[in-house]
Amino acid sequence: MSVALGASEQLTVRTVPVDGPVDLIARLPHPAAMAWVRHDEGLVGWGEAARIAVPGGDDRFGWAGRRLAALFRDALVDDPLGVPGSGPVAFGSFGFAPKNDESVLIVPRVVLGWRDGRAWHTTIGDGVDPLTLLRPVAEPAGLRWSGGSLAEEQWGRAVENAVRRIRGGALGKVVLARDVRVRADGPIDARALLRRLARRYPECYTFAVDGLVGATPELLVRRFGGRIESLVLAGTTPRGADEAEDRALGRALLNSGKDRGEHAYAAEMVREALRPLCAELDVPAVPELLRLANLQHLATPVRGRLAAERSVLDVLAALHPTPAVGGTPTAAAMELIDELEEMDRSRYAGPVGWVDARGDGEWGIALRCAQLEGDEARLFAGCGIVAGSTAEAELAETRTKFGAMRYALEG
Ligand SMILES: C=C(O[C@H]1C=CC=C(C(=O)O)[C@@H]1O)C(=O)O
């Protein structure tokens, strides 16, 4: 664990109520932003009071949870609000696979929260961020796009290969992803992307953690007290050019055997993973439609009540990777992803979100996102492949999914 103040330093945490509403993203003072915002509500943070670099491995969620619990247990906390996200908070992002060692938890020096008509401000340590000087938001300029790890045709062949394996009975579903890269004239400012994403995708969770920026529609788990929620997504179609076409596409998605099958793998796995943790669990048998600005998804909203005290990190350890990003069966799908994708997903498709000292938190799956590194961004998009998939349709779907981050970068 690396802790910015020194490992033995005790965190002093102070939360105070402030007047709302707060335009969270507008308050981020510099590009090193942390954010989790949906419908204008959520948390933003900046500065680093502590950073926990989480090693790879199957136990990475457990390891991270134990380290964070030790850090928060020793903290001196003044938190008169006591709501999810008040008091000490860590933003986090985990690598997709056990081999990925980029997982990180960051405790910001300053957190601003706004939810249910209540706003708060938390400072950690002396709350002074060496970067706090307000820096104007820079729009990305001079963008030059280039290909990713696989060219489109190669990726299409990987999809065909996966379909053959599935038809041969090796597995039921696998999610294959690809990447593209873009270079700008100067360092890409996460805040410019967050602003655009939050405006265009208000129903998504607009996030930023350690340079991974995006707007995901998929809630892996929210834990507030003993209650948990999840939104399982799998099965996708574009938006229509007009209302009639839009509805026809939505109806066709709801009636598509291929997409309903692709969705059922994910909903079923989430049900099975949550069942042992929950005293009550509601997983509707039939999915509904979720409409975003650029596409429509099959969606199953899940609700439950935990049977025993468990942190949100414990719950996401039980869930990740769902077949929305892995496949069925999980182990066979993870092997096939490794074999066919020919790229490192890094933190794409891993859990991203925040956790507080009570174990409450909200975590999504890092989709519709890009990894920023100075002047460069690497964008990711993937699709569920089942027996009825075609390379052409899946390629088109990845182009639509890249659209979210393209818009964030290009406007
Ligand atoms: C893997 C991605 O989306 C997942 C989430 C929703 C719908 C999906 C689909 O229809 O393929 C994917 O499972 C992605 O956006 O990169």
The ligand as an SDF file (V2000), in Angstrom:
LIG
                    3D

 16 16  0  0  0  0  0  0  0  0999 V2000
  -19.1260   -4.8750  -23.2950 C   0  0  0  0  0  0  0  0  0  0  0  0
  -19.8630   -3.7860  -23.5120 C   0  0  0  0  0  0  0  0  0  0  0  0
  -21.2210   -3.7590  -23.2940 O   0  0  0  0  0  0  0  0  0  0  0  0
  -21.8670   -4.7890  -22.5570 C   0  0  0  0  0  0  0  0  0  0  0  0
  -22.9850   -4.1620  -21.8290 C   0  0  0  0  0  0  0  0  0  0  0  0
  -24.2150   -4.0120  -22.3990 C   0  0  0  0  0  0  0  0  0  0  0  0
  -24.5140   -4.6350  -23.6080 C   0  0  0  0  0  0  0  0  0  0  0  0
  -23.6290   -5.5040  -24.1940 C   0  0  0  0  0  0  0  0  0  0  0  0
  -23.9730   -6.2060  -25.4640 C   0  0  0  0  0  0  0  0  0  0  0  0
  -25.1040   -6.1070  -25.9150 O   0  0  0  0  0  0  0  0  0  0  0  0
  -23.0940   -6.8420  -26.0520 O   0  0  0  0  0  0  0  0  0  0  0  0
  -22.3440   -5.8650  -23.5240 C   0  0  0  0  0  0  0  0  0  0  0  0
  -22.5620   -7.0700  -22.8480 O   0  0  0  0  0  0  0  0  0  0  0  0
  -19.2730   -2.5240  -23.9610 C   0  0  0  0  0  0  0  0  0  0  0  0
  -19.9960   -1.5300  -24.0570 O   0  0  0  0  0  0  0  0  0  0  0  0
  -18.0340   -2.4800  -24.1880 O   0  0  0  0  0  0  0  0  0  0  0  0
  1  2  2  0
  2  3  1  0
  2 14  1  0
  3  4  1  0
  4  5  1  0
  4 12  1  0
  5  6  2  0
  6  7  1  0
  7  8  2  0
  8  9  1  0
  8 12  1  0
  9 10  2  0
  9 11  1  0
 12 13  1  0
 14 15  2  0
 14 16  1  0
M  END
$$$$
